[in-house]
Amino acid sequence: MTTIADHDAYIAAAPEPFRPSLKRLRALLAHALPEAEEIVAYNMPGFKIDGSVVASYAAAWKEIQPALLAERHLRACRRNRGRRP
């Protein structure tokens, strides 16, 4: 298995039909979580705040799987709702 270095590399390695949606999901998460650091963990792109992974996404066989992982950071998403990147 190839190790993914960053979000750009992950999206570039994803199947072509998924790339526009992955780019859009990345932009939405980055906008909703402006204080988050982009990371790669377990070969999946994600976002980290205060040492905790709060969101990640992955291209699966036939779908894209977003995951919000830390409830305490969802308030940041709610504050930014309605403002599009």
Secondary structure, DSSP 8 states (H G I E B T S, - for coil): -----SHHHHHHHS-GGGHHHHHHHHHHHHHH-TT-EEEEETTEEEEEETTEEEEEEEE-SSSEEEEE--GGGHHHHHHHTT---
